[in-house]
Amino acid sequence: MGSAASNITPPPSPTSRDHIPQQAYGDIGNGQDHVMKSRDQVAPIVIKDCREEFQRLSKFKDPIVKGRMAEGLPLHPLIKGKYFLVVDGITGGNADADNKYLHASPSTKSASGGNAPDKCRGFIQADNTLPVFGCAQPDRDGVHSIVKYLLAKHQRLILFNTREEAVLFPTGVNATYTIRHADHLHDIVNLGQSDPETSEREARIRKEVVDLSSLDDVNKFHFYNNVTCLDGEPHVVDINCEDDLLVAEEVYTRLCFHFPDYRTRRLCFPVSGAPSMKEIDNFLSEMKLNVRLCDRSPDLPAVLFVCDNGKERSTLGMVLTSLLYSHLSASNAQTSKTVCQINDRCPHYGRGEFQVVRDLVRALPDGALLKHQVDTVIDQCSAATNLRSAILQTKQQLETSRDQVARAELRSECTSLLERYITIICFNAYLKEQVPRGLSIMFSKWMQTHPNLIKLTCRADNSERSPQQLLIPQTRVLVADDYIGLDVLGSQCDVRVANFRKLMGLPIYGMAQAPRDGLSRVVSHLLDKRQGYKHVAVIGLRNDVTVECDGATYNVRDVSNLEEPVLIVETTASELEEKEETLKKEVKSYKELEVYTETNRPPVTMEFGSVLSPEDLWEQQKLQTLDMSYTRLPIQYDHSPTEKELDLIQSAVCSHYTSQHSWSEDTVGLVFTCRTGKSRTSLAMAVAGLIFYHKRGIPYGSKPGEEERVSCPNAAYTQGDFIIVQKLVRVLPDGQQVKREVDLVLDQVFETMSPMHFHLREVIFVTYNKIKSARTESQRQSMQRLSVDHLERYLLLILYNAYLHHQEGSNWETTFSQWMYEVAARVGVYELLDNLAFYDFEQTLSQFRTRRERWRARRQNLHFHGHFI
């Protein structure tokens, strides 16, 4: 059987007769006399042999595309030129399941032991005595039946339609249908992430089906009840008007007129991933309207969740509701005695003890108890599917698969399922805090004030942190750190290190990754009497695995993306050092090894005599230079730091100055180093420079009138005067002065690196302008994300300087991350960081305006290796 896509007929050419507006003629006379009376009823008028002629104009702006699922089947119009209408519930390519999704199937029994209502499949109840139910998609009569059934047993009912895809209800057929793409017949087509958007698109699809069915006056449309066994397909259904094809809003909402104690709402839940925080807010809003949260024993209405197959999304809704009801009835207290402690050395993945879950448990007060409560409720709602079991099963399939395409799909599914699990635990933590307060703030607002939790929900995949082989032939390779064009400052000639520079007037330096020769020269240069330093403190900012071979440094990259090292996100310095020891042993095990000296050239075969890890380099240098220290401080991404990372930089800087007097003496030289000596290094130099400014006094150039005048096109934007920046400045004490001080230190960093054209402020507008010249959608998205990342970094530096001012009297005993949560949050800085955009230019805000989407987009899309931990 050929693919459906191969059986799509292209639209007719403009000269084709099918494209010309159709003429239709209706015979009125047929040789007979017809009498028409005049308006005043005085005299009849006789008309002989008349014909009425009319013209039907096409309602479609685009040409109509026809297609069929296989050769031999009839051609018929496709919705939006690419979609078939397929019976509900066909997912995942399971051919055996195709015939089971017609709604004429017999009722099943619920998990609680009772009979399900008529015309309802997959009907289940949570096994916890709570009035929480789920079911697969019923047809119109089935919806009425199940609502009537539940209201006969419960005083009130809330029905949640959890589907984000279009659902159509033909009135003459005992089934429901959804649109499916011709190339992906088993995949659900997502219409939107909010109810109004999805319902409107659903109505437009219905309108198109009605219009297509009226072509040539046939008033029929083609529906598929099976996509694997095509005997008897497609089925032709009469569609004369909108009344013959209902949408979900009509089917669910109209019942409110028949049942006064019935309410309904649509929630756009994804099939496998975590629901958006907005949709969880919508769920809570509906529950707040129908449950008296202030009562100690509130009257709990029955809640029913409907999805396509009665499994993933229905079960998700049941779990969220059961957690809410458990907190309202205080039944969660009964589970506190049986909490299983997690063994980090031997995690039990069947109990959901993945790396990110363990990190989340540590981050939450009573994290182990919160996880246990979620696990209990998941088990109580597992009649259709168990989330933890689904994650474990997908993990096992992923690690045993050898097909790269299947691996990519399984990895994505495993990550999505784990993100859902993490979000549910965060939701339970929210309920524990907010139920006693009557849910005074919504879940999204609560998560905004816990950026560490948002970050955890975005890094479910920790496979790069798992013990694994680091070098894999033709897949994971060594690439040289140094490349043509890296050393834009020309410092290689002097100190054998690229981009070595100093922050003017301060004992702060930056450089690229140094090999042994370069490290020795830099340390000797700084300890020379002419410089006056008695100690050199080197702070490494890399979070990838590197090794030095015969005087040159290399990092590990995937052949699918040779431009960037393989990043090990959220790793610690000790974990990186362990992996670098492993890499050193692997390199030594090869007699000859292919490496890339330039990413745009073929690899070369090399034989290495000396292989050292970065720790080996520093230890060797310490033997020669006792007045040197080394600290590894991994910064996760090039372009935007987190509050915790700024805390770590501050701690590393301040650890070398134990008294107020020591800040005024240039006895310690601080050297920041990263792979290129550019982005991470410039950020750390700016942070250290601000700290020194506050200890030594702000130099000339930061007061009004002292700034250097700029005369260039769009000078306001190169100076960072964006609308979102000014909004932040207005809410900060002395905000304009705080911004000027940040601009001063950035300008001072830039003075030492002007050939690089890499100014942490000016790069914002430069990157945004590159969006216009992007050739592909991927490039446009990349430039859009980078520009917002740069903007976020600039805002964080302004916030950090405001913190230094505000907490200067206490010598910064409160960390920056604590200050953001306890102080800055009160003026809405988290809301601002979750609405980042270039309001100066953009009418439609980008998807990267929220921190969650920015962090998700930073994940590297590489081949899977190792284990999903």
Secondary structure, DSSP 8 states (H G I E B T S, - for coil): ---SGGGEE----TTSGGGS--EEEEES-TT-EEEEE-TTSSSEEEEES-EEEEE-----SS---EE-SSTTS--EE-BTTTEEEEETT--TT-GGGGGGGSTTS---B-TTSSB--TT--S-EE-TTSSSEEEEE---HHHHHHHHHHHHHHSS-EEEEE---S--EEETTSSS-EEEEETTBTTS-----SSHHHHHHHHHHHHHHHHHHHTGGG--EEEEBS-SS--TT-SEEEE--SGGGEEEHHHHHHGGGGT-TTEEEEE----SSS---HHHHHHHHHHHHHHS-TTSSS----EEEEEESSSSHHHHHHHHHHHHHHHHHTTGGGGGGGG-----TTS--GGGT--HHHHHHHHHSTTHHHHHHHHHHHHHHT-SS--HHHHHHHHHHHHHH---HHHHHHHHHHHHHHHHHHHHHHHHHHHHHHHGGGTS-S-HHHHHHT-HHHHHHHT----GGGSS--S-BTTTEEEEES--TT--TT-THHHHSSTT-EE-TTSSEEEES---HHHHHHHHHHHTSTTT--SEEEEEE---B-EEEETTEEEEEEETTBTTS--B-TT--HHHHHHHHHHHHHHHHH-SSEEEESSTTS--EEE--S-EE-HHHHHHHHHHH-SSEEEEE---S-SS---HHHHHHHHHHHHTT--STGGGGS--EEEEEE-SSSSHHHHHHHHHHHHHHHHHH---TTSSTTTS----STTHHHHTT--HHHHHHHHHSTTHHHHHHHHHHHHHHHHHTSGGGT--TTHHHHHHHHTTTT--SHHHHHHHHHHHHHHHHHHHHHHHHHHHHHHTGGGTT-S-HHHHHHHTGGGGTHHHHHTT---TTT-SS--GGGSHHHHHHHTS------S---
